[in-house]
Amino acid sequence: QVQLVESGGGLVQAGGSLRLSCAASRSIFSIYAMGWYRQAPGKQRELVATITSGGSTNYADSVKGRFTISRDNAKNTVYLQMNSLKPEDTAVYYCNAPTNGLSYWGKGTLVTVSS
């Protein structure tokens, strides 16, 4: 089992940047792929980015070139650096850790981008 706590969300103007953090309650070294998802009001949750234990990354087309996912296994933390934010990036951002056949989620952190 693993608990995930997201932080770093807030209100930012379009074009600005935020860095989200996802702190895990235990070692994430053995968790193959961790990810960030987001859910905007009235929409389904969607994948933003994933990163494997080897450092391979995958991004949604809508965030490529603007967002960067990284992980620090020593700190049991995954990050999402978000640059050039747009109003359409407004959403609750969730951290995900699939492990041992289960999928764990944090409670999310709200990102609001004003135009």
Secondary structure by P-SEA (a helix, b strand, c coil): cbbbbbcbbbbbcccbbbbbbbbbccccccccccccccccccccccccccccccbbbbbcccccccbbbbbcccccbbbbbbcccccccccbbbbbbbcccbbbbccbbbbbbcc
